């Protein structure tokens, strides 16, 4: 029942803009919560249940490259479990300051495994941090789900790059899917005007508010320029290339979450915890 083109909703700065200036286009927004809010909702429910912890005693803290994530966590509707999805958000720059003030030497820290459940990540998750990454992660999964088998193609270079608007036609198991990737609010506004005019004939559009995506977020270490963004992109794609798992649907912990607790992706429980709705706002 969605409206095409569907547009990503994981960048809260972008969501804020469309709510304020283009509320008539809100039906195009994906109802999926951002990864920050999904993780918080699952931590207060599934993780709490598995770990035997009272969710009222869990404090969910996100470390984010984005200052707008603070406002996102405070949204009234982000508490479907009965508790705030995310209690506190600090930026990467704030965390860096805390580490320096505490005198923590990372080279002296012992290696340790992440907690389970929810400690396993994928390369697809890592590339969310740069423009085009959300699109590429989605394509990796959609193509194989539609095909019903593992496919040889893993990297979608068609959606990578730093142009403020990129277009591509992707072959998904014999079906041509037209997509666009946009970063900066200026470019987002131009895309929305095209949608209003009926000239944006895409099926899926990724929008990120900051130049380069989250790598250029307002909470990141400063200064930030084109060369620094490029180095961060290279680091992200290198992390993806060296990851044992590179596709979201191959994450066994996520499979277990759905198989044993959430049910099907469109189940009532999954929808209530992992999805939300956006609304017109007045400044």
C-alpha positions, 0 to 999 in steps of 0.5 A, a space after each residue: 500500500 505504499 506510494 512510489 517513489 518510496 523515500 528513506 526515513 533514517 536521516 532525521 534532519 531530512 525527515 524534519 525538513 519534509 515534515 516542515 516544508 513538504 508535508 503533502 509528500 509524507 506518504 512517500 516516506 518509508 515507515 521504517 524507524 531509523 536503525 537507532 530507534 529500531 535498536 532501542 526498541 528491540 533492546 527494551 523488549 527482546 534483549 531485556 527478555 533474553 537477558 532477564 533484565 527489567 526494561 525499566 532498568 535499561 538505559 539505552 545510549 546511542 553514539 551518533 555522528 548526527 546532532 539531529 539524532 538527539 531530537 529524533 530520540 525525543 520524538 513523542 511516538 518513539 516509545 512503542 514498547 512502553 519505554 523510550 526507545 533511546 534514552 540518551 544520544 551523544 555525538 561521536 565528537 562528545 564521546 571523543 571528548 569524554 575519552 580524552 577527559 577520562 584518559 582512556 588509552 585504547 591501545 591498552 584495552 583488552 580485546 573482547 566480544 560484543 554481547 549477544 544477542 544483538 552484538 553481530 553486525 554486517 558490512 551492509 550496516 557499516 556502509 549505512 554511514 555514507 551516501 548511497 550506503 542505505 540504497 546499496 544495503 537494501 539492494 543486496 538484500 532485495 535482489 537475493 530475496 526476490 531471486 530466492 538464492 545467493 547472487 554473484 553481485 554484491 557491490 552496487 557501484 552504480 549508487 556510489 559516488 559523491 555527486 549530490 544526486 545520482 541516478 541508476 537503473 538496477 537490474 533486480 532479477 530481470 526487473 529494471 528498478 530506477 533509483 536515486 541517491 541524494 545528499 544535502 538538503 538543497 538536493 533533497 528540495 530539488 528532488 521533492 520539487 521533481 516529485 511534485 511536478 511528476 518528473 521523478 519516475 523512480 521506485 526508491 530514493 535515498 536521502 541524507 541531510 549531510 554532505 556525504 551522509 553520516 560521515 559528514 554529520 554535524 556531530 562528527 569531529 571537526 574540521 570536515 572537508 572533502 578530503 576527510 569525507 573521502 578518507 572516511 568513505 574509504 574506511 567504511 568501504 574497507 570495513 565492508 570488504 573485510 567483514 565476514 558478513 556483508 548482507 543484512 539478511 545473513 545476520 544470524 542474530 537478526 534471523 533468530 530475532 524474527 524466527 523466535 520472537 518478532 515473527 514475519 517482517 509484517 507481523 503486528 509486533 514487528 510493525 508496532 516496534 520497528 515502524 512509525 509515522 511522520 506528520 506535518 510540523 509547524 516551526 
